[in-house]
Amino acid sequence: YPTVNGFEVFLINDLGGNTNLAVHCFSPQVKDLGSRVILPGDDFHWEFGINIGTTAEYECDMGYGNKQKRFLVFAERRDALRCGNQKCYWRVDRDGLYLYIKEVDDYQKQFSW
């Protein structure tokens, strides 16, 4: 398959205070990105290429305090157009995950904990 533009996904810890965000991200088709802890105000990001005709997806198990949930942070069909310039910015907040939507030039809540 020919590879199209590379994409980049950013997970930003916007939980506030001194709250760390634990993440484990992986792609069923591509690879396991391993586990890591994102410190307050920091981010974790990765790049990948997409093949035409395939459905690239990345999921992340995330948690802080007693919250724990799995989120689909990248799905080619859902996100390829709404993320601007092949970059998807997720702001992880106490009430859920917000994605930067290029069309509206703002973050919009996509998931709740």
Secondary structure, DSSP 8 states (H G I E B T S, - for coil): --EEEEEEEEEEE---TT--EEEEEE-SSS-EEEEEEE-TT-EEEEEEEEETT---EEEEEEEETTEEEEEEEEEHHHHTTTSGGGEEEEEEETTEEEEEETTTTEEEEEE--
